[in-house]
Amino acid sequence: MTDSRPVVDFWFDPACPWAWMTSRWADEVAAHRDVDLRWHVMSLSVLNEGRDLPAHYRALMEESWGPVRVIVAAARDHGDKVIKPLYDAMGTRRHPGGRKDTDAIIAESLAEVGLPAELADVAGTDEVDDLLRASHQQAIDLVGDEVGTPVVSIDGVAYFGPVVTPAPTGQAALDLFDGLVLMTRVPGFYELKRTRTAGPQL
């Protein structure tokens, strides 16, 4: 590790349970390391546009537009500082909470964070889609389009992942971060993967 403060950019879709797991790891790292952790949205709905998807996954992609649009609209109107609290509020209800009632999740999350209820109206419109696509494209420009969410960048070098379950805590979380920092310093390193044998342990 160097003495400089790492800039960690984290792109997520609030619908993704794997991004949720990784975000909990990022929180653990930020609690123990001096990192500049910045949160951004990407969209599985945008990523999967035009793809031949199974019917159940296509329905999920249609449902996933709303929450990410609301986060983008909230950041537009109230600054990037609201992205993470709103993500936490939505994600806690959807992932460990196991809820699927998207409209209620959005409304309750806005209220929890102290944001105007009217922001929920954006969920069913394309009002902020240009901003959403621009944020999404920032991640894609770093990693390419054969990826998903999350995308994590450390000092400008980004990868899809890490994909972890359960989210590491304590020294294990810091060890994983240190390993990723070292990995980003290896020119030409692109991929390291194995088959998942467990689902998200929320």
Rosetta blueprint (number, residue, H / E / L):
1 M L
2 T L
3 D L
4 S L
5 R L
6 P L
7 V E
8 V E
9 D E
10 F E
11 W E
12 F E
13 D L
14 P L
15 A L
16 C L
17 P H
18 W H
19 A H
20 W H
21 M H
22 T H
23 S H
24 R H
25 W H
26 A H
27 D H
28 E H
29 V H
30 A H
31 A H
32 H H
33 R L
34 D L
35 V L
36 D E
37 L E
38 R E
39 W E
40 H E
41 V E
42 M L
43 S L
44 L H
45 S H
46 V H
47 L H
48 N L
49 E L
50 G L
51 R L
52 D L
53 L L
54 P L
55 A H
56 H H
57 Y H
58 R H
59 A H
60 L H
61 M H
62 E H
63 E H
64 S H
65 W H
66 G H
67 P H
68 V H
69 R H
70 V H
71 I H
72 V H
73 A H
74 A H
75 A H
76 R H
77 D H
78 H H
79 G L
80 D H
81 K H
82 V H
83 I H
84 K H
85 P H
86 L H
87 Y H
88 D H
89 A H
90 M H
91 G H
92 T H
93 R H
94 R H
95 H L
96 P L
97 G L
98 G L
99 R L
100 K L
101 D L
102 T H
103 D H
104 A H
105 I H
106 I H
107 A H
108 E H
109 S H
110 L H
111 A H
112 E H
113 V H
114 G L
115 L L
116 P L
117 A H
118 E H
119 L H
120 A H
121 D H
122 V H
123 A H
124 G H
125 T L
126 D L
127 E L
128 V L
129 D H
130 D H
131 L H
132 L H
133 R H
134 A H
135 S H
136 H H
137 Q H
138 Q H
139 A H
140 I H
141 D H
142 L H
143 V H
144 G L
145 D L
146 E L
147 V L
148 G L
149 T L
150 P L
151 V E
152 V E
153 S E
154 I E
155 D L
156 G L
157 V E
158 A E
159 Y E
160 F E
161 G L
162 P L
163 V L
164 V L
165 T L
166 P L
167 A L
168 P L
169 T L
170 G H
171 Q H
172 A H
173 A H
174 L H
175 D H
176 L H
177 F H
178 D H
179 G H
180 L H
181 V H
182 L H
183 M H
184 T H
185 R L
186 V L
187 P L
188 G L
189 F L
190 Y L
191 E L
192 L L
193 K L
194 R L
195 T L
196 R L
197 T L
198 A L
199 G L
200 P L
201 Q L
202 L L
